[in-house]
């Protein structure tokens, strides 16, 4: 699991750094694009996990509401 996280961190860092290099303002470049990219690479798996949790809560809430109203999920 740690290897997957570290691999995602590396890929995310490279992607963020590449995007920062290509999408920056020519007259005002970012002062620390590498450090910002490293932080972005470290944080994206946490945001992805939060999104998965949020969507699962939405599904569970929807299923619970259907169960209370008597609507069946099966065909």
N, CA, C, O and CB atoms as a CASP TS submission, in Angstrom:
PFRMAT TS
TARGET T0000
AUTHOR 0000-0000-0000
METHOD Language model
MODEL 1
PARENT N/A
ATOM      1  N   UNK     1       0.820  -1.182   0.000  1.00  0.00           N
ATOM      2  CA  UNK     1       0.000   0.000   0.000  1.00  0.00           C
ATOM      3  C   UNK     1       0.874   1.259   0.000  1.00  0.00           C
ATOM      4  O   UNK     1       0.558   2.245  -0.667  1.00  0.00           O
ATOM      5  CB  UNK     1      -0.938  -0.010   1.203  1.00  0.00           C
ATOM      6  N   UNK     2       1.956   1.212   0.744  1.00  0.00           N
ATOM      7  CA  UNK     2       2.866   2.354   0.794  1.00  0.00           C
ATOM      8  C   UNK     2       3.517   2.566  -0.566  1.00  0.00           C
ATOM      9  O   UNK     2       3.717   3.703  -0.994  1.00  0.00           O
ATOM     10  CB  UNK     2       3.944   2.147   1.879  1.00  0.00           C
ATOM     11  N   UNK     3       3.845   1.471  -1.245  1.00  0.00           N
ATOM     12  CA  UNK     3       4.445   1.580  -2.570  1.00  0.00           C
ATOM     13  C   UNK     3       3.476   2.239  -3.551  1.00  0.00           C
ATOM     14  O   UNK     3       3.893   3.047  -4.381  1.00  0.00           O
ATOM     15  CB  UNK     3       4.864   0.193  -3.084  1.00  0.00           C
ATOM     16  N   UNK     4       2.204   1.907  -3.465  1.00  0.00           N
ATOM     17  CA  UNK     4       1.192   2.533  -4.337  1.00  0.00           C
ATOM     18  C   UNK     4       1.108   4.029  -4.048  1.00  0.00           C
ATOM     19  O   UNK     4       1.052   4.843  -4.969  1.00  0.00           O
ATOM     20  CB  UNK     4      -0.203   1.867  -4.137  1.00  0.00           C
ATOM     21  N   UNK     5       1.100   4.388  -2.757  1.00  0.00           N
ATOM     22  CA  UNK     5       1.042   5.795  -2.378  1.00  0.00           C
ATOM     23  C   UNK     5       2.272   6.545  -2.889  1.00  0.00           C
ATOM     24  O   UNK     5       2.143   7.629  -3.459  1.00  0.00           O
ATOM     25  CB  UNK     5       0.929   5.935  -0.854  1.00  0.00           C
ATOM     26  N   UNK     6       3.454   5.980  -2.691  1.00  0.00           N
ATOM     27  CA  UNK     6       4.679   6.648  -3.136  1.00  0.00           C
ATOM     28  C   UNK     6       4.731   6.768  -4.657  1.00  0.00           C
ATOM     29  O   UNK     6       5.208   7.772  -5.185  1.00  0.00           O
ATOM     30  CB  UNK     6       5.908   5.891  -2.631  1.00  0.00           C
ATOM     31  N   UNK     7       4.246   5.755  -5.357  1.00  0.00           N
ATOM     32  CA  UNK     7       4.195   5.821  -6.820  1.00  0.00           C
ATOM     33  C   UNK     7       3.240   6.919  -7.265  1.00  0.00           C
ATOM     34  O   UNK     7       3.547   7.683  -8.181  1.00  0.00           O
ATOM     35  CB  UNK     7       3.764   4.463  -7.415  1.00  0.00           C
ATOM     36  N   UNK     8       2.082   6.998  -6.617  1.00  0.00           N
ATOM     37  CA  UNK     8       1.131   8.058  -6.930  1.00  0.00           C
ATOM     38  C   UNK     8       1.690   9.425  -6.612  1.00  0.00           C
ATOM     39  O   UNK     8       1.440  10.387  -7.338  1.00  0.00           O
ATOM     40  CB  UNK     8      -0.157   7.848  -6.176  1.00  0.00           C
ATOM     41  N   UNK     9       2.451   9.518  -5.525  1.00  0.00           N
ATOM     42  CA  UNK     9       3.083  10.776  -5.145  1.00  0.00           C
ATOM     43  C   UNK     9       4.064  11.221  -6.229  1.00  0.00           C
ATOM     44  O   UNK     9       4.084  12.390  -6.615  1.00  0.00           O
ATOM     45  CB  UNK     9       3.804  10.634  -3.788  1.00  0.00           C
ATOM     46  N   UNK    10       4.872  10.289  -6.712  1.00  0.00           N
ATOM     47  CA  UNK    10       5.843  10.614  -7.752  1.00  0.00           C
ATOM     48  C   UNK    10       5.150  11.045  -9.042  1.00  0.00           C
ATOM     49  O   UNK    10       5.516  12.058  -9.638  1.00  0.00           O
ATOM     50  CB  UNK    10       6.753   9.416  -8.020  1.00  0.00           C
ATOM     51  N   UNK    11       4.161  10.284  -9.466  1.00  0.00           N
ATOM     52  CA  UNK    11       3.433  10.622 -10.698  1.00  0.00           C
ATOM     53  C   UNK    11       2.716  11.967 -10.551  1.00  0.00           C
ATOM     54  O   UNK    11       2.737  12.793 -11.463  1.00  0.00           O
ATOM     55  CB  UNK    11       2.413   9.509 -11.049  1.00  0.00           C
ATOM     56  N   UNK    12       2.079  12.176  -9.389  1.00  0.00           N
ATOM     57  CA  UNK    12       1.384  13.443  -9.152  1.00  0.00           C
ATOM     58  C   UNK    12       2.333  14.627  -9.123  1.00  0.00           C
ATOM     59  O   UNK    12       2.003  15.701  -9.625  1.00  0.00           O
ATOM     60  CB  UNK    12       0.617  13.380  -7.852  1.00  0.00           C
ATOM     61  N   UNK    13       3.503  14.442  -8.542  1.00  0.00           N
ATOM     62  CA  UNK    13       4.508  15.508  -8.493  1.00  0.00           C
ATOM     63  C   UNK    13       5.001  15.858  -9.886  1.00  0.00           C
ATOM     64  O   UNK    13       5.122  17.033 -10.230  1.00  0.00           O
ATOM     65  CB  UNK    13       5.687  15.094  -7.610  1.00  0.00           C
ATOM     66  N   UNK    14       5.282  14.844 -10.682  1.00  0.00           N
ATOM     67  CA  UNK    14       5.757  15.085 -12.046  1.00  0.00           C
ATOM     68  C   UNK    14       4.677  15.784 -12.867  1.00  0.00           C
ATOM     69  O   UNK    14       4.967  16.725 -13.605  1.00  0.00           O
ATOM     70  CB  UNK    14       6.170  13.757 -12.722  1.00  0.00           C
ATOM     71  N   UNK    15       3.431  15.325 -12.738  1.00  0.00           N
ATOM     72  CA  UNK    15       2.329  15.938 -13.488  1.00  0.00           C
ATOM     73  C   UNK    15       2.110  17.392 -13.060  1.00  0.00           C
ATOM     74  O   UNK    15       1.920  18.265 -13.907  1.00  0.00           O
ATOM     75  CB  UNK    15       1.033  15.128 -13.290  1.00  0.00           C
ATOM     76  N   UNK    16       2.135  17.653 -11.757  1.00  0.00           N
ATOM     77  CA  UNK    16       1.934  19.018 -11.272  1.00  0.00           C
ATOM     78  C   UNK    16       3.085  19.929 -11.692  1.00  0.00           C
ATOM     79  O   UNK    16       2.855  21.078 -12.068  1.00  0.00           O
ATOM     80  CB  UNK    16       1.789  19.025  -9.748  1.00  0.00           C
ATOM     81  N   UNK    17       4.299  19.439 -11.632  1.00  0.00           N
ATOM     82  CA  UNK    17       5.450  20.247 -12.022  1.00  0.00           C
ATOM     83  C   UNK    17       5.423  20.560 -13.521  1.00  0.00           C
ATOM     84  O   UNK    17       5.699  21.684 -13.940  1.00  0.00           O
ATOM     85  CB  UNK    17       6.754  19.525 -11.655  1.00  0.00           C
ATOM     86  N   UNK    18       5.085  19.547 -14.316  1.00  0.00           N
ATOM     87  CA  UNK    18       4.990  19.762 -15.761  1.00  0.00           C
ATOM     88  C   UNK    18       3.895  20.771 -16.093  1.00  0.00           C
ATOM     89  O   UNK    18       4.093  21.656 -16.926  1.00  0.00           O
ATOM     90  CB  UNK    18       4.719  18.433 -16.484  1.00  0.00           C
ATOM     91  N   UNK    19       2.744  20.639 -15.442  1.00  0.00           N
ATOM     92  CA  UNK    19       1.657  21.594 -15.668  1.00  0.00           C
ATOM     93  C   UNK    19       2.062  22.994 -15.228  1.00  0.00           C
ATOM     94  O   UNK    19       1.748  23.971 -15.908  1.00  0.00           O
ATOM     95  CB  UNK    19       0.392  21.155 -14.922  1.00  0.00           C
ATOM     96  N   UNK    20       2.752  23.100 -14.105  1.00  0.00           N
ATOM     97  CA  UNK    20       3.177  24.412 -13.615  1.00  0.00           C
ATOM     98  C   UNK    20       4.181  25.054 -14.569  1.00  0.00           C
ATOM     99  O   UNK    20       4.154  26.268 -14.772  1.00  0.00           O
ATOM    100  CB  UNK    20       3.789  24.287 -12.212  1.00  0.00           C
ATOM    101  N   UNK    21       5.049  24.264 -15.145  1.00  0.00           N
ATOM    102  CA  UNK    21       6.041  24.813 -16.086  1.00  0.00           C
ATOM    103  C   UNK    21       5.393  25.285 -17.383  1.00  0.00           C
ATOM    104  O   UNK    21       5.846  26.259 -17.984  1.00  0.00           O
ATOM    105  CB  UNK    21       7.110  23.764 -16.399  1.00  0.00           C
ATOM    106  N   UNK    22       4.334  24.599 -17.818  1.00  0.00           N
ATOM    107  CA  UNK    22       3.707  24.962 -19.090  1.00  0.00           C
ATOM    108  C   UNK    22       2.612  26.008 -18.946  1.00  0.00           C
ATOM    109  O   UNK    22       2.318  26.716 -19.909  1.00  0.00           O
ATOM    110  CB  UNK    22       3.138  23.740 -19.740  1.00  0.00           C
ATOM    111  N   UNK    23       2.008  26.124 -17.788  1.00  0.00           N
ATOM    112  CA  UNK    23       0.855  27.006 -17.623  1.00  0.00           C
ATOM    113  C   UNK    23       1.148  28.252 -16.787  1.00  0.00           C
ATOM    114  O   UNK    23       0.213  28.948 -16.391  1.00  0.00           O
ATOM    115  CB  UNK    23      -0.269  26.245 -16.995  1.00  0.00           C
ATOM    116  N   UNK    24       2.391  28.547 -16.513  1.00  0.00           N
ATOM    117  CA  UNK    24       2.705  29.709 -15.668  1.00  0.00           C
ATOM    118  C   UNK    24       2.645  31.011 -16.460  1.00  0.00           C
ATOM    119  O   UNK    24       2.716  31.024 -17.689  1.00  0.00           O
ATOM    120  CB  UNK    24       4.094  29.551 -15.037  1.00  0.00           C
ATOM    121  N   UNK    25       2.513  32.095 -15.717  1.00  0.00           N
ATOM    122  CA  UNK    25       2.557  33.430 -16.314  1.00  0.00           C
ATOM    123  C   UNK    25       4.009  33.739 -16.687  1.00  0.00           C
ATOM    124  O   UNK    25       4.921  33.519 -15.890  1.00  0.00           O
ATOM    125  CB  UNK    25       1.978  34.517 -15.330  1.00  0.00           C
ATOM    126  N   UNK    26       4.209  34.236 -17.871  1.00  0.00           N
ATOM    127  CA  UNK    26       5.582  34.523 -18.300  1.00  0.00           C
ATOM    128  C   UNK    26       6.198  35.681 -17.505  1.00  0.00           C
ATOM    129  O   UNK    26       7.394  35.668 -17.214  1.00  0.00           O
ATOM    130  CB  UNK    26       5.606  34.850 -19.798  1.00  0.00           C
ATOM    131  N   UNK    27       5.386  36.674 -17.157  1.00  0.00           N
ATOM    132  CA  UNK    27       5.934  37.831 -16.452  1.00  0.00           C
ATOM    133  C   UNK    27       6.044  37.597 -14.937  1.00  0.00           C
ATOM    134  O   UNK    27       6.839  38.264 -14.276  1.00  0.00           O
ATOM    135  CB  UNK    27       5.069  39.055 -16.722  1.00  0.00           C
ATOM    136  N   UNK    28       5.260  36.660 -14.374  1.00  0.00           N
ATOM    137  CA  UNK    28       5.312  36.371 -12.939  1.00  0.00           C
ATOM    138  C   UNK    28       5.309  34.864 -12.697  1.00  0.00           C
ATOM    139  O   UNK    28       4.266  34.300 -12.365  1.00  0.00           O
ATOM    140  CB  UNK    28       4.125  37.031 -12.209  1.00  0.00           C
ATOM    141  N   UNK    29       6.442  34.210 -12.855  1.00  0.00           N
ATOM    142  CA  UNK    29       6.475  32.766 -12.594  1.00  0.00           C
ATOM    143  C   UNK    29       6.341  32.469 -11.102  1.00  0.00           C
ATOM    144  O   UNK    29       6.616  33.326 -10.261  1.00  0.00           O
ATOM    145  CB  UNK    29       7.776  32.155 -13.134  1.00  0.00           C
ATOM    146  N   UNK    30       5.926  31.273 -10.792  1.00  0.00           N
ATOM    147  CA  UNK    30       5.796  30.839  -9.403  1.00  0.00           C
ATOM    148  C   UNK    30       7.177  30.812  -8.745  1.00  0.00           C
ATOM    149  O   UNK    30       8.146  30.366  -9.359  1.00  0.00           O
ATOM    150  CB  UNK    30       5.120  29.439  -9.321  1.00  0.00           C
ATOM    151  N   UNK    31       7.273  31.291  -7.486  1.00  0.00           N
ATOM    152  CA  UNK    31       8.593  31.325  -6.854  1.00  0.00           C
ATOM    153  C   UNK    31       9.154  29.941  -6.507  1.00  0.00           C
ATOM    154  O   UNK    31      10.372  29.761  -6.509  1.00  0.00           O
ATOM    155  CB  UNK    31       8.523  32.152  -5.608  1.00  0.00           C
ATOM    156  N   UNK    32       8.293  28.965  -6.208  1.00  0.00           N
ATOM    157  CA  UNK    32       8.757  27.634  -5.809  1.00  0.00           C
ATOM    158  C   UNK    32       7.919  26.544  -6.473  1.00  0.00           C
ATOM    159  O   UNK    32       7.189  25.841  -5.773  1.00  0.00           O
ATOM    160  CB  UNK    32       8.705  27.483  -4.278  1.00  0.00           C
ATOM    161  N   UNK    33       7.992  26.374  -7.788  1.00  0.00           N
ATOM    162  CA  UNK    33       7.117  25.390  -8.444  1.00  0.00           C
ATOM    163  C   UNK    33       7.418  23.958  -8.047  1.00  0.00           C
ATOM    164  O   UNK    33       6.505  23.133  -8.023  1.00  0.00           O
ATOM    165  CB  UNK    33       7.233  25.519  -9.935  1.00  0.00           C
ATOM    166  N   UNK    34       8.662  23.632  -7.735  1.00  0.00           N
ATOM    167  CA  UNK    34       8.997  22.259  -7.372  1.00  0.00           C
ATOM    168  C   UNK    34       8.388  21.888  -6.022  1.00  0.00           C
ATOM    169  O   UNK    34       7.824  20.804  -5.881  1.00  0.00           O
ATOM    170  CB  UNK    34      10.518  22.072  -7.337  1.00  0.00           C
ATOM    171  N   UNK    35       8.493  22.770  -5.025  1.00  0.00           N
ATOM    172  CA  UNK    35       7.950  22.460  -3.701  1.00  0.00           C
ATOM    173  C   UNK    35       6.427  22.376  -3.725  1.00  0.00           C
ATOM    174  O   UNK    35       5.836  21.524  -3.062  1.00  0.00           O
ATOM    175  CB  UNK    35       8.395  23.511  -2.688  1.00  0.00           C
ATOM    176  N   UNK    36       5.800  23.258  -4.487  1.00  0.00           N
ATOM    177  CA  UNK    36       4.341  23.204  -4.613  1.00  0.00           C
ATOM    178  C   UNK    36       3.922  21.900  -5.288  1.00  0.00           C
ATOM    179  O   UNK    36       2.910  21.304  -4.918  1.00  0.00           O
ATOM    180  CB  UNK    36       3.812  24.421  -5.416  1.00  0.00           C
ATOM    181  N   UNK    37       4.687  21.465  -6.263  1.00  0.00           N
ATOM    182  CA  UNK    37       4.402  20.208  -6.957  1.00  0.00           C
ATOM    183  C   UNK    37       4.574  19.008  -6.030  1.00  0.00           C
ATOM    184  O   UNK    37       3.797  18.055  -6.099  1.00  0.00           O
ATOM    185  CB  UNK    37       5.311  20.058  -8.178  1.00  0.00           C
ATOM    186  N   UNK    38       5.579  19.046  -5.171  1.00  0.00           N
ATOM    187  CA  UNK    38       5.802  17.949  -4.223  1.00  0.00           C
ATOM    188  C   UNK    38       4.632  17.859  -3.243  1.00  0.00           C
ATOM    189  O   UNK    38       4.153  16.766  -2.943  1.00  0.00           O
ATOM    190  CB  UNK    38       7.139  18.148  -3.455  1.00  0.00           C
ATOM    191  N   UNK    39       4.177  19.003  -2.748  1.00  0.00           N
ATOM    192  CA  UNK    39       3.034  19.018  -1.824  1.00  0.00           C
ATOM    193  C   UNK    39       1.769  18.535  -2.538  1.00  0.00           C
ATOM    194  O   UNK    39       0.997  17.760  -1.976  1.00  0.00           O
ATOM    195  CB  UNK    39       2.815  20.446  -1.245  1.00  0.00           C
ATOM    196  N   UNK    40       1.558  18.990  -3.769  1.00  0.00           N
ATOM    197  CA  UNK    40       0.384  18.555  -4.531  1.00  0.00           C
ATOM    198  C   UNK    40       0.429  17.051  -4.781  1.00  0.00           C
ATOM    199  O   UNK    40      -0.598  16.379  -4.697  1.00  0.00           O
ATOM    200  CB  UNK    40       0.297  19.311  -5.870  1.00  0.00           C
ATOM    201  N   UNK    41       1.597  16.527  -5.083  1.00  0.00           N
ATOM    202  CA  UNK    41       1.739  15.083  -5.283  1.00  0.00           C
ATOM    203  C   UNK    41       1.460  14.298  -4.020  1.00  0.00           C
ATOM    204  O   UNK    41       0.956  13.177  -4.084  1.00  0.00           O
ATOM    205  CB  UNK    41       3.125  14.760  -5.780  1.00  0.00           C
ATOM    206  N   UNK    42       1.784  14.878  -2.861  1.00  0.00           N
ATOM    207  CA  UNK    42       1.547  14.188  -1.596  1.00  0.00           C
ATOM    208  C   UNK    42       0.083  14.231  -1.192  1.00  0.00           C
ATOM    209  O   UNK    42      -0.405  13.300  -0.553  1.00  0.00           O
ATOM    210  CB  UNK    42       2.397  14.795  -0.502  1.00  0.00           C
ATOM    211  N   UNK    43      -0.621  15.288  -1.551  1.00  0.00           N
ATOM    212  CA  UNK    43      -1.992  15.473  -1.072  1.00  0.00           C
ATOM    213  C   UNK    43      -3.071  14.862  -1.966  1.00  0.00           C
ATOM    214  O   UNK    43      -4.172  14.600  -1.481  1.00  0.00           O
ATOM    215  CB  UNK    43      -2.261  16.923  -0.920  1.00  0.00           C
ATOM    216  N   UNK    44      -2.802  14.629  -3.242  1.00  0.00           N
ATOM    217  CA  UNK    44      -3.882  14.176  -4.122  1.00  0.00           C
ATOM    218  C   UNK    44      -4.468  12.826  -3.714  1.00  0.00           C
ATOM    219  O   UNK    44      -5.675  12.642  -3.869  1.00  0.00           O
ATOM    220  CB  UNK    44      -3.379  14.091  -5.537  1.00  0.00           C
ATOM    221  N   UNK    45      -3.679  11.858  -3.196  1.00  0.00           N
ATOM    222  CA  UNK    45      -4.328  10.604  -2.768  1.00  0.00           C
ATOM    223  C   UNK    45      -5.301  10.822  -1.611  1.00  0.00           C
ATOM    224  O   UNK    45      -6.317  10.133  -1.519  1.00  0.00           O
ATOM    225  CB  UNK    45      -3.272   9.578  -2.356  1.00  0.00           C
ATOM    226  N   UNK    46      -4.999  11.771  -0.734  1.00  0.00           N
ATOM    227  CA  UNK    46      -5.910  12.066   0.370  1.00  0.00           C
ATOM    228  C   UNK    46      -7.217  12.666  -0.147  1.00  0.00           C
ATOM    229  O   UNK    46      -8.295  12.339   0.349  1.00  0.00           O
ATOM    230  CB  UNK    46      -5.247  13.025   1.372  1.00  0.00           C
ATOM    231  N   UNK    47      -7.116  13.538  -1.139  1.00  0.00           N
ATOM    232  CA  UNK    47      -8.325  14.106  -1.735  1.00  0.00           C
ATOM    233  C   UNK    47      -9.137  13.034  -2.453  1.00  0.00           C
ATOM    234  O   UNK    47     -10.367  13.044  -2.401  1.00  0.00           O
ATOM    235  CB  UNK    47      -7.962  15.232  -2.708  1.00  0.00           C
ATOM    236  N   UNK    48      -8.460  12.122  -3.114  1.00  0.00           N
ATOM    237  CA  UNK    48      -9.148  11.028  -3.798  1.00  0.00           C
ATOM    238  C   UNK    48      -9.853  10.117  -2.797  1.00  0.00           C
ATOM    239  O   UNK    48     -10.987   9.699  -3.032  1.00  0.00           O
ATOM    240  CB  UNK    48      -8.157  10.218  -4.644  1.00  0.00           C
ATOM    241  N   UNK    49      -9.196   9.807  -1.693  1.00  0.00           N
ATOM    242  CA  UNK    49      -9.831   8.977  -0.663  1.00  0.00           C
ATOM    243  C   UNK    49     -11.044   9.681  -0.065  1.00  0.00           C
ATOM    244  O   UNK    49     -12.060   9.039   0.201  1.00  0.00           O
ATOM    245  CB  UNK    49      -8.825   8.632   0.446  1.00  0.00           C
ATOM    246  N   UNK    50     -10.951  10.977   0.147  1.00  0.00           N
ATOM    247  CA  UNK    50     -12.085  11.738   0.655  1.00  0.00           C
ATOM    248  C   UNK    50     -13.243  11.741  -0.321  1.00  0.00           C
ATOM    249  O   UNK    50     -14.400  11.660   0.093  1.00  0.00           O
ATOM    250  CB  UNK    50     -11.670  13.155   0.960  1.00  0.00           C
ATOM    251  N   UNK    51     -12.954  11.834  -1.606  1.00  0.00           N
ATOM    252  CA  UNK    51     -14.002  11.798  -2.621  1.00  0.00           C
ATOM    253  C   UNK    51     -14.697  10.445  -2.652  1.00  0.00           C
ATOM    254  O   UNK    51     -15.916  10.374  -2.806  1.00  0.00           O
ATOM    255  CB  UNK    51     -13.422  12.117  -3.992  1.00  0.00           C
ATOM    256  N   UNK    52     -13.928   9.377  -2.507  1.00  0.00           N
ATOM    257  CA  UNK    52     -14.517   8.034  -2.477  1.00  0.00           C
ATOM    258  C   UNK    52     -15.409   7.877  -1.243  1.00  0.00           C
ATOM    259  O   UNK    52     -16.502   7.318  -1.335  1.00  0.00           O
ATOM    260  CB  UNK    52     -13.407   6.949  -2.482  1.00  0.00           C
ATOM    261  N   UNK    53     -14.950   8.365  -0.101  1.00  0.00           N
ATOM    262  CA  UNK    53     -15.767   8.296   1.109  1.00  0.00           C
ATOM    263  C   UNK    53     -17.055   9.096   0.956  1.00  0.00           C
ATOM    264  O   UNK    53     -18.127   8.628   1.340  1.00  0.00           O
ATOM    265  CB  UNK    53     -14.977   8.804   2.312  1.00  0.00           C
ATOM    266  N   UNK    54     -16.956  10.288   0.402  1.00  0.00           N
ATOM    267  CA  UNK    54     -18.133  11.124   0.211  1.00  0.00           C
ATOM    268  C   UNK    54     -19.141  10.462  -0.723  1.00  0.00           C
ATOM    269  O   UNK    54     -20.342  10.492  -0.455  1.00  0.00           O
ATOM    270  CB  UNK    54     -17.728  12.484  -0.338  1.00  0.00           C
ATOM    271  N   UNK    55     -18.669   9.868  -1.807  1.00  0.00           N
ATOM    272  CA  UNK    55     -19.588   9.207  -2.731  1.00  0.00           C
ATOM    273  C   UNK    55     -20.222   7.972  -2.094  1.00  0.00           C
ATOM    274  O   UNK    55     -21.392   7.687  -2.346  1.00  0.00           O
ATOM    275  CB  UNK    55     -18.858   8.816  -4.018  1.00  0.00           C
ATOM    276  N   UNK    56     -19.471   7.235  -1.273  1.00  0.00           N
ATOM    277  CA  UNK    56     -20.057   6.066  -0.614  1.00  0.00           C
ATOM    278  C   UNK    56     -21.115   6.488   0.403  1.00  0.00           C
ATOM    279  O   UNK    56     -22.119   5.796   0.570  1.00  0.00           O
ATOM    280  CB  UNK    56     -18.963   5.233   0.076  1.00  0.00           C
ATOM    281  N   UNK    57     -20.903   7.610   1.081  1.00  0.00           N
ATOM    282  CA  UNK    57     -21.929   8.116   1.991  1.00  0.00           C
ATOM    283  C   UNK    57     -23.183   8.520   1.228  1.00  0.00           C
ATOM    284  O   UNK    57     -24.299   8.305   1.702  1.00  0.00           O
ATOM    285  CB  UNK    57     -21.395   9.306   2.794  1.00  0.00           C
ATOM    286  N   UNK    58     -23.004   9.096   0.063  1.00  0.00           N
ATOM    287  CA  UNK    58     -24.158   9.455  -0.768  1.00  0.00           C
ATOM    288  C   UNK    58     -24.947   8.239  -1.197  1.00  0.00           C
ATOM    289  O   UNK    58     -26.177   8.255  -1.173  1.00  0.00           O
ATOM    290  CB  UNK    58     -23.707  10.221  -1.991  1.00  0.00           C
ATOM    291  N   UNK    59     -24.253   7.182  -1.588  1.00  0.00           N
ATOM    292  CA  UNK    59     -24.916   5.945  -1.995  1.00  0.00           C
ATOM    293  C   UNK    59     -25.653   5.318  -0.815  1.00  0.00           C
ATOM    294  O   UNK    59     -26.791   4.872  -0.957  1.00  0.00           O
ATOM    295  CB  UNK    59     -23.895   4.950  -2.576  1.00  0.00           C
ATOM    296  N   UNK    60     -25.007   5.285   0.347  1.00  0.00           N
ATOM    297  CA  UNK    60     -25.649   4.708   1.526  1.00  0.00           C
ATOM    298  C   UNK    60     -26.876   5.516   1.957  1.00  0.00           C
ATOM    299  O   UNK    60     -27.893   4.941   2.344  1.00  0.00           O
ATOM    300  CB  UNK    60     -24.650   4.626   2.678  1.00  0.00           C
ATOM    301  N   UNK    61     -26.784   6.819   1.892  1.00  0.00           N
ATOM    302  CA  UNK    61     -27.920   7.673   2.243  1.00  0.00           C
ATOM    303  C   UNK    61     -29.081   7.448   1.280  1.00  0.00           C
ATOM    304  O   UNK    61     -30.238   7.385   1.695  1.00  0.00           O
ATOM    305  CB  UNK    61     -27.505   9.153   2.238  1.00  0.00           C
ATOM    306  N   UNK    62     -28.768   7.331   0.007  1.00  0.00           N
ATOM    307  CA  UNK    62     -29.802   7.098  -0.992  1.00  0.00           C
ATOM    308  C   UNK    62     -30.458   5.733  -0.772  1.00  0.00           C
ATOM    309  O   UNK    62     -31.678   5.612  -0.883  1.00  0.00           O
ATOM    310  CB  UNK    62     -29.210   7.191  -2.412  1.00  0.00           C
ATOM    311  N   UNK    63     -29.669   4.712  -0.465  1.00  0.00           N
ATOM    312  CA  UNK    63     -30.211   3.373  -0.219  1.00  0.00           C
ATOM    313  C   UNK    63     -31.061   3.361   1.042  1.00  0.00           C
ATOM    314  O   UNK    63     -32.096   2.696   1.089  1.00  0.00           O
ATOM    315  CB  UNK    63     -29.076   2.343  -0.101  1.00  0.00           C
ATOM    316  N   UNK    64     -30.629   4.091   2.062  1.00  0.00           N
ATOM    317  CA  UNK    64     -31.386   4.156   3.316  1.00  0.00           C
ATOM    318  C   UNK    64     -32.729   4.860   3.086  1.00  0.00           C
ATOM    319  O   UNK    64     -33.748   4.446   3.639  1.00  0.00           O
ATOM    320  CB  UNK    64     -30.566   4.895   4.412  1.00  0.00           C
ATOM    321  N   UNK    65     -32.731   5.910   2.283  1.00  0.00           N
ATOM    322  CA  UNK    65     -33.972   6.633   1.975  1.00  0.00           C
ATOM    323  C   UNK    65     -34.938   5.730   1.210  1.00  0.00           C
ATOM    324  O   UNK    65     -36.139   5.738   1.482  1.00  0.00           O
ATOM    325  CB  UNK    65     -33.671   7.911   1.153  1.00  0.00           C
ATOM    326  N   UNK    66     -34.426   4.956   0.263  1.00  0.00           N
ATOM    327  CA  UNK    66     -35.281   4.032  -0.488  1.00  0.00           C
ATOM    328  C   UNK    66     -35.866   2.964   0.422  1.00  0.00           C
ATOM    329  O   UNK    66     -37.020   2.570   0.258  1.00  0.00           O
ATOM    330  CB  UNK    66     -34.494   3.377  -1.623  1.00  0.00           C
ATOM    331  N   UNK    67     -35.068   2.490   1.388  1.00  0.00           N
ATOM    332  CA  UNK    67     -35.548   1.462   2.303  1.00  0.00           C
ATOM    333  C   UNK    67     -36.663   2.006   3.194  1.00  0.00           C
ATOM    334  O   UNK    67     -37.605   1.278   3.510  1.00  0.00           O
ATOM    335  CB  UNK    67     -34.394   0.930   3.160  1.00  0.00           C
ATOM    336  N   UNK    68     -36.575   3.263   3.602  1.00  0.00           N
ATOM    337  CA  UNK    68     -37.605   3.865   4.449  1.00  0.00           C
ATOM    338  C   UNK    68     -38.908   4.090   3.692  1.00  0.00           C
ATOM    339  O   UNK    68     -39.986   3.962   4.273  1.00  0.00           O
ATOM    340  CB  UNK    68     -37.109   5.182   5.016  1.00  0.00           C
ATOM    341  N   UNK    69     -38.828   4.422   2.411  1.00  0.00           N
ATOM    342  CA  UNK    69     -40.039   4.695   1.629  1.00  0.00           C
ATOM    343  C   UNK    69     -40.647   3.435   1.066  1.00  0.00           C
ATOM    344  O   UNK    69     -41.742   3.486   0.505  1.00  0.00           O
ATOM    345  CB  UNK    69     -39.734   5.651   0.504  1.00  0.00           C
ATOM    346  N   UNK    70     -39.980   2.310   1.194  1.00  0.00           N
ATOM    347  CA  UNK    70     -40.525   1.045   0.719  1.00  0.00           C
ATOM    348  C   UNK    70     -40.240   0.750  -0.741  1.00  0.00           C
ATOM    349  O   UNK    70     -40.831  -0.166  -1.313  1.00  0.00           O
ATOM    350  CB  UNK    70     -41.984   1.029   0.936  1.00  0.00           C
ATOM    351  N   UNK    71     -39.353   1.506  -1.348  1.00  0.00           N
ATOM    352  CA  UNK    71     -38.992   1.256  -2.742  1.00  0.00           C
ATOM    353  C   UNK    71     -37.913   0.173  -2.757  1.00  0.00           C
ATOM    354  O   UNK    71     -36.921   0.253  -2.033  1.00  0.00           O
ATOM    355  CB  UNK    71     -38.494   2.573  -3.455  1.00  0.00           C
ATOM    356  N   UNK    72     -38.128  -0.832  -3.592  1.00  0.00           N
ATOM    357  CA  UNK    72     -37.217  -1.955  -3.639  1.00  0.00           C
ATOM    358  C   UNK    72     -36.090  -1.657  -4.617  1.00  0.00           C
ATOM    359  O   UNK    72     -36.318  -1.046  -5.662  1.00  0.00           O
ATOM    360  CB  UNK    72     -37.958  -3.243  -4.033  1.00  0.00           C
ATOM    361  N   UNK    73     -34.866  -2.087  -4.283  1.00  0.00           N
ATOM    362  CA  UNK    73     -33.729  -1.948  -5.169  1.00  0.00           C
ATOM    363  C   UNK    73     -33.641  -3.089  -6.171  1.00  0.00           C
ATOM    364  O   UNK    73     -33.017  -2.937  -7.222  1.00  0.00           O
ATOM    365  CB  UNK    73     -32.462  -1.871  -4.368  1.00  0.00           C
ATOM    366  N   UNK    74     -34.253  -4.228  -5.866  1.00  0.00           N
ATOM    367  CA  UNK    74     -34.166  -5.380  -6.744  1.00  0.00           C
ATOM    368  C   UNK    74     -35.240  -5.322  -7.828  1.00  0.00           C
ATOM    369  O   UNK    74     -36.277  -4.682  -7.656  1.00  0.00           O
ATOM    370  CB  UNK    74     -34.293  -6.671  -5.939  1.00  0.00           C
ATOM    371  N   UNK    75     -34.978  -5.995  -8.942  1.00  0.00           N
ATOM    372  CA  UNK    75     -35.910  -5.965 -10.068  1.00  0.00           C
ATOM    373  C   UNK    75     -36.983  -7.017  -9.951  1.00  0.00           C
ATOM    374  O   UNK    75     -37.846  -7.120 -10.824  1.00  0.00           O
ATOM    375  CB  UNK    75     -35.170  -6.147 -11.361  1.00  0.00           C
TER
END
